[in-house]
C-alpha cells in the first residue's frame, strides 16, 4: 500500500514540476526570444468592450482608459440590452476619447454583441476586454513592441479585496500556471476574453460561430478552439505590463455560479486535451480523498495528516514561483486552507452540474 502511494505521489509531483516549473521557464525563454522580431500594433488595434448592466463596475475601466499614456485606434463599446445607466456613464466620462457605443437590437447574448462590433472594426487587430477590468497607464504602450502572431492570450489577474475572495482566486492562478506549461509542450487550453488580442482577417476565416451560437457564454474558449483547429499561430504573453485586473467572485454563491458556467460549456467545446487534463486532475483528487479516508477509517491519523501535509508542501513549493511572479504571495500563504477546502467544493460543484441551471446577467445559460 505504502509503495503504491509513493508511486502515485511521485507521478503527481513529476507532472506538476514538468508543466508548472519547467513549462513556465521555457515559456518565459520563448517569449523573450520572440520579441527579437517585434512589431508595432498599437495603431492597428480596435478595443471592443461588451457590457450589460455594468454601471456599478465599469468606473475602474473608464478611469484606466482616461489615464492611459496612449490609446488604440478606436474603442467600441457594445451595449447588450442594459437596463441601467451604464451607457450614460461612458458618454459622460469619455467625452475627450475616440469611442463609439453600439446598441444591440437582437437579443442574442454576448457572442452576438461581440460579432456585431467585430463586423464594424476597421483595423487589422481586435482587442477584447470585459467591462469590469482595469489596467495600468503603460498598458497600451506595450503594443508598440509585440511579437507577430494570429492570437495573443494576455495575462489576467484577479484582484482579491478580502479573505474569501483570496481563497476563490486560487483556481484561476493554478489554471493559468498549467495553461502556460501546456502551451509550451502541447498548446493552450484556456483563454480569457477579458484580455485577448487577435487578427481580424484570420478570425473572419476560422470563426465557427454557427456551431455554438446557441450557447450563451464561452466566446473566448470557442474562439481559441477555432484558432487551434485552423492551426493558427497562438502566443501566450505574460509580460506584467500587458496584464489587466478583474475582481474575483465576492462570495461563495458567485463563485459556484461562475464555475458552473465554465463547466457547462465544456462538452460543447470538445477539446480532448482540456478534457484529458480535467480527468487527470479529477483522478488525482479522488485518489487523494480515498487515501485520506482509508487511513482515517483505519484510525491511522498520523499517516493521514502526514499525507495531507506532504501534498501541501509539494503544491505550494511548485506553484510559488508563479504566484511570486504576479505578486500574489499573500494568496499563496493560504495554500494549506485552500488544499483543505478544494476537495470538498470540487465534489460539491461536480454534484451540482446535472441539476443546476446557471444564470448570467439575467440570462439563463445552457
VMD Tcl script that draws the C-alpha trace (Angstrom):
set ca {
  {0.00 0.00 0.00}
  {2.71 2.47 1.00}
  {4.70 1.63 -2.15}
  {1.77 2.37 -4.49}
  {1.02 5.50 -2.52}
  {4.61 6.64 -3.02}
  {4.40 5.95 -6.78}
  {1.18 7.94 -7.01}
  {2.65 10.95 -5.23}
  {5.80 10.72 -7.34}
  {3.80 10.82 -10.58}
  {1.77 13.73 -9.24}
  {4.90 15.68 -8.28}
  {6.58 14.98 -11.63}
  {3.50 16.12 -13.56}
  {3.33 19.37 -11.59}
  {7.06 20.02 -11.87}
  {7.14 19.49 -15.64}
  {4.08 21.56 -16.55}
  {4.42 24.32 -13.95}
  {8.13 24.80 -13.23}
  {9.73 23.66 -16.49}
  {6.81 24.79 -18.65}
  {6.77 28.31 -17.25}
  {10.58 28.57 -17.52}
  {10.53 27.54 -21.19}
  {7.58 29.83 -21.87}
  {9.49 32.80 -20.46}
  {12.53 31.94 -22.57}
  {10.48 31.56 -25.77}
  {8.61 34.77 -25.05}
  {11.80 36.78 -24.60}
  {13.23 35.37 -27.84}
  {10.03 36.18 -29.77}
  {10.46 39.89 -29.07}
  {13.53 39.90 -31.33}
  {11.14 40.32 -34.27}
  {8.60 42.57 -32.53}
  {6.30 44.94 -34.44}
  {4.19 47.99 -33.55}
  {0.48 47.08 -33.46}
  {-0.98 49.92 -31.42}
  {-2.47 51.90 -34.33}
  {-3.81 48.66 -35.83}
  {-5.91 47.73 -32.78}
  {-9.58 48.36 -32.03}
  {-10.64 47.72 -28.45}
  {-14.07 46.06 -28.17}
  {-15.86 46.03 -24.80}
  {-19.30 44.39 -24.47}
  {-21.32 45.42 -21.43}
  {-24.65 44.62 -19.85}
  {-25.80 46.28 -16.62}
  {-22.26 47.23 -15.56}
  {-22.95 50.71 -14.16}
  {-21.67 49.71 -10.71}
  {-18.46 48.10 -12.00}
  {-17.37 49.98 -15.13}
  {-15.80 53.03 -13.47}
  {-12.39 51.37 -12.94}
  {-12.17 50.58 -16.67}
  {-13.12 54.12 -17.66}
  {-10.52 55.54 -15.28}
  {-7.89 53.25 -16.82}
  {-8.77 54.47 -20.32}
  {-8.66 58.14 -19.29}
  {-5.33 57.73 -17.50}
  {-3.62 55.78 -20.29}
  {-0.49 57.27 -21.79}
  {-1.67 56.12 -25.24}
  {-4.77 54.58 -26.75}
  {-5.58 52.22 -29.65}
  {-7.02 53.36 -32.96}
  {-10.59 53.13 -31.70}
  {-12.67 51.92 -28.75}
  {-16.07 50.31 -29.32}
  {-18.49 49.62 -26.50}
  {-21.37 47.23 -27.22}
  {-24.48 47.74 -25.11}
  {-26.09 44.31 -24.78}
  {-29.58 45.39 -23.72}
  {-28.58 47.08 -20.49}
  {-31.39 48.24 -18.23}
  {-29.21 50.54 -16.14}
  {-27.38 53.78 -16.96}
  {-24.01 52.31 -17.94}
  {-24.05 53.93 -21.40}
  {-24.68 57.33 -19.84}
  {-21.67 56.91 -17.56}
  {-19.45 56.01 -20.53}
  {-20.58 59.03 -22.54}
  {-20.01 61.36 -19.58}
  {-16.60 60.00 -18.58}
  {-15.03 59.64 -22.05}
  {-16.03 62.90 -23.71}
  {-12.49 63.55 -24.96}
  {-11.81 59.96 -26.06}
  {-12.37 58.42 -29.50}
  {-15.06 55.85 -28.80}
  {-18.40 54.58 -30.04}
  {-21.32 52.80 -28.41}
  {-23.15 50.22 -30.47}
  {-26.57 49.27 -29.12}
  {-27.79 45.75 -29.83}
  {-31.21 45.27 -31.38}
  {-31.45 41.47 -31.45}
  {-31.30 39.72 -28.09}
  {-28.66 37.07 -28.81}
  {-26.29 37.48 -25.88}
  {-22.64 38.41 -25.53}
  {-21.37 36.44 -28.54}
  {-23.84 38.19 -30.84}
  {-22.84 41.54 -29.33}
  {-19.16 40.86 -29.98}
  {-19.72 39.86 -33.58}
  {-21.85 42.93 -34.15}
  {-18.85 45.03 -33.14}
  {-16.30 42.86 -34.98}
  {-18.12 43.43 -38.27}
  {-17.70 47.17 -37.77}
  {-13.96 47.11 -36.94}
  {-11.70 48.88 -39.43}
  {-8.30 47.80 -38.06}
  {-6.26 44.64 -38.57}
  {-6.43 43.54 -34.93}
  {-9.16 43.31 -32.31}
  {-8.56 43.51 -28.57}
  {-11.41 42.38 -26.31}
  {-11.93 43.29 -22.66}
  {-14.65 42.82 -20.09}
  {-16.34 45.91 -18.68}
  {-15.15 45.23 -15.12}
  {-11.38 45.17 -15.75}
  {-8.75 47.82 -15.20}
  {-5.13 48.24 -16.30}
  {-2.06 50.40 -15.79}
  {-1.06 53.59 -17.60}
  {1.51 51.96 -19.90}
  {-0.74 49.03 -20.91}
  {-1.38 50.22 -24.46}
  {2.23 51.34 -24.91}
  {3.14 47.66 -24.63}
  {1.55 47.02 -28.03}
  {4.15 49.22 -29.70}
  {6.54 46.29 -29.45}
  {4.92 42.89 -29.63}
  {5.84 39.67 -31.49}
  {3.89 38.68 -34.58}
  {1.04 36.19 -34.06}
  {-2.55 35.42 -35.04}
  {-3.87 35.20 -31.49}
  {-2.45 36.53 -28.22}
  {-3.55 35.23 -24.83}
  {-2.70 38.08 -22.49}
  {-2.41 37.97 -18.68}
  {-5.47 38.41 -16.50}
  {-5.02 38.84 -12.76}
  {-7.80 38.53 -10.24}
  {-7.97 41.18 -7.54}
  {-8.89 39.86 -4.11}
  {-10.03 42.60 -1.72}
  {-10.95 40.27 1.15}
  {-10.12 36.91 2.69}
  {-12.87 34.91 0.95}
  {-12.03 36.26 -2.49}
  {-8.35 35.35 -1.98}
  {-9.37 31.74 -1.47}
  {-11.58 31.90 -4.56}
  {-8.68 33.39 -6.56}
  {-6.63 30.19 -6.31}
  {-8.32 28.27 -9.11}
  {-7.61 30.96 -11.69}
  {-3.94 31.26 -10.74}
  {-3.39 27.50 -10.76}
  {-5.22 27.04 -14.06}
  {-3.20 29.83 -15.69}
  {0.07 28.33 -14.46}
  {-0.91 24.99 -16.02}
  {-2.09 26.68 -19.22}
  {1.35 28.22 -19.78}
  {3.05 24.85 -19.38}
  {0.57 23.14 -21.68}
  {1.13 25.84 -24.31}
  {4.86 25.04 -24.32}
  {4.57 21.26 -24.58}
  {1.25 20.98 -26.43}
  {-0.99 24.04 -26.79}
  {-3.09 26.29 -24.53}
  {-6.49 25.07 -23.34}
  {-7.98 28.29 -21.93}
  {-8.15 31.95 -22.89}
  {-9.99 34.88 -21.38}
  {-11.93 37.40 -23.41}
  {-11.10 39.90 -20.66}
  {-7.69 40.36 -22.30}
  {-7.49 38.78 -25.74}
  {-5.92 40.11 -28.94}
  {-6.34 38.55 -32.38}
  {-6.03 39.16 -36.11}
  {-9.43 40.15 -37.53}
  {-8.86 38.68 -41.00}
  {-7.83 35.34 -39.52}
  {-10.82 35.38 -37.18}
  {-13.19 36.03 -40.09}
  {-11.81 32.91 -41.83}
  {-11.77 30.50 -38.90}
  {-14.80 31.55 -36.85}
  {-17.22 28.63 -36.40}
  {-19.98 30.64 -34.75}
  {-22.79 28.60 -36.28}
  {-21.63 25.53 -34.35}
  {-22.08 27.13 -30.93}
  {-24.33 30.17 -31.39}
  {-26.95 28.57 -29.15}
  {-24.51 28.51 -26.21}
  {-24.97 31.82 -24.40}
  {-21.42 32.04 -23.00}
  {-17.92 30.92 -23.88}
  {-16.99 33.36 -26.64}
  {-13.33 33.21 -25.61}
  {-12.89 29.45 -25.30}
  {-14.71 28.76 -28.58}
  {-12.59 31.41 -30.32}
  {-9.44 29.74 -29.01}
  {-10.67 26.35 -30.24}
  {-11.35 27.77 -33.72}
  {-7.79 29.13 -33.95}
  {-6.39 25.81 -32.70}
  {-8.40 23.75 -35.20}
  {-7.23 26.02 -38.02}
  {-3.60 25.56 -36.83}
  {-3.01 29.28 -36.47}
  {-0.14 30.81 -34.51}
  {-1.10 31.36 -30.85}
  {1.12 33.06 -28.30}
  {0.77 33.42 -24.55}
  {2.38 36.66 -23.39}
  {2.98 37.01 -19.67}
  {4.74 40.38 -19.52}
  {3.49 42.26 -16.47}
  {2.86 45.46 -18.43}
  {0.28 43.57 -20.53}
  {-1.83 42.42 -17.59}
  {-5.34 43.56 -16.75}
  {-7.10 43.15 -13.43}
  {-10.56 41.76 -12.77}
  {-12.34 41.31 -9.46}
  {-12.78 37.81 -8.08}
  {-16.19 36.43 -7.02}
  {-17.09 38.22 -3.82}
  {-18.83 35.28 -2.15}
  {-19.33 31.53 -2.42}
  {-22.57 31.87 -4.39}
  {-20.93 33.95 -7.13}
  {-18.03 31.52 -7.21}
  {-20.22 28.43 -7.62}
  {-22.28 30.08 -10.35}
  {-19.12 31.14 -12.20}
  {-17.58 27.66 -12.05}
  {-20.81 26.05 -13.20}
  {-20.93 28.45 -16.16}
  {-17.40 27.41 -17.12}
  {-18.13 23.70 -16.79}
  {-21.46 23.88 -18.60}
  {-19.82 24.75 -21.92}
  {-17.04 22.15 -21.69}
  {-18.95 19.37 -23.51}
  {-19.71 21.70 -26.45}
  {-16.10 22.83 -26.86}
  {-14.96 19.21 -27.39}
  {-11.33 19.89 -26.53}
  {-9.73 16.49 -25.95}
  {-6.61 17.95 -24.30}
  {-8.63 20.01 -21.84}
  {-10.84 17.01 -21.06}
  {-7.79 14.77 -20.62}
  {-6.16 17.01 -18.06}
  {-9.51 17.55 -16.38}
  {-9.87 13.79 -15.93}
  {-6.28 13.52 -14.69}
  {-6.92 16.24 -12.12}
  {-10.16 14.56 -11.06}
  {-8.38 11.20 -10.80}
  {-5.66 12.56 -8.52}
  {-8.29 14.37 -6.44}
  {-10.38 11.22 -5.92}
  {-7.26 9.18 -5.18}
  {-6.13 11.72 -2.60}
  {-9.54 11.74 -0.91}
  {-9.74 7.95 -0.94}
  {-6.31 7.58 0.65}
  {-7.07 10.09 3.40}
  {-10.43 8.46 4.14}
  {-8.85 5.00 4.17}
  {-6.26 5.91 6.79}
  {-8.84 7.77 8.88}
  {-11.05 4.68 8.91}
  {-8.01 2.69 9.99}
  {-7.53 5.25 12.79}
  {-4.08 5.98 11.41}
  {-4.33 9.74 11.97}
  {-0.59 10.25 11.87}
  {-0.21 8.91 8.34}
  {-3.35 10.73 7.13}
  {-2.03 14.05 8.43}
  {1.43 13.35 7.01}
  {-0.01 12.66 3.52}
  {-2.12 15.81 3.65}
  {0.83 17.96 4.75}
  {3.16 16.35 2.19}
  {0.76 17.26 -0.63}
  {0.53 20.84 0.64}
  {4.32 21.12 0.60}
  {4.54 19.77 -2.97}
  {1.79 22.07 -4.27}
  {2.94 25.23 -2.52}
  {6.62 24.91 -3.48}
  {5.91 24.14 -7.14}
  {3.43 26.99 -7.57}
  {5.44 29.51 -5.51}
  {7.41 30.97 -8.48}
  {4.22 31.61 -10.47}
  {2.45 33.26 -7.52}
  {5.57 35.32 -6.81}
  {5.87 36.48 -10.43}
  {2.41 38.03 -10.33}
  {2.86 39.34 -6.78}
  {0.30 37.03 -5.20}
  {2.32 35.89 -2.19}
  {-0.45 36.84 0.26}
  {-2.73 34.47 -1.61}
  {-0.02 31.79 -1.74}
  {0.21 31.81 2.06}
  {-3.35 30.43 2.15}
  {-2.33 27.21 0.37}
  {-2.99 24.99 3.44}
  {-6.55 26.28 3.79}
  {-7.16 26.07 0.04}
  {-5.82 22.50 -0.02}
  {-8.23 21.55 2.75}
  {-11.27 23.16 1.10}
  {-10.54 22.20 -2.52}
  {-11.70 18.53 -2.39}
  {-14.97 19.46 -0.72}
  {-16.07 22.27 -3.02}
  {-14.83 20.42 -6.13}
  {-17.04 17.43 -5.35}
  {-19.89 19.78 -4.42}
  {-19.71 21.55 -7.79}
  {-19.48 18.24 -9.68}
  {-22.62 17.02 -7.92}
  {-24.46 20.24 -8.83}
  {-23.78 20.07 -12.57}
  {-26.73 17.80 -13.56}
  {-29.27 19.78 -11.52}
  {-28.19 23.40 -11.64}
  {-29.09 25.89 -14.36}
  {-26.77 28.87 -14.23}
  {-27.72 32.46 -14.91}
  {-25.57 35.38 -16.03}
  {-26.66 38.98 -16.37}
  {-30.28 37.91 -16.08}
  {-29.98 35.25 -18.78}
  {-30.34 31.54 -18.22}
  {-27.41 29.61 -19.71}
  {-27.22 26.19 -21.27}
}
mol new
graphics top color blue
foreach p $ca { graphics top sphere $p radius 0.5 }
foreach p [lrange $ca 0 end-1] q [lrange $ca 1 end] { graphics top cylinder $p $q radius 0.2 }
display resetview
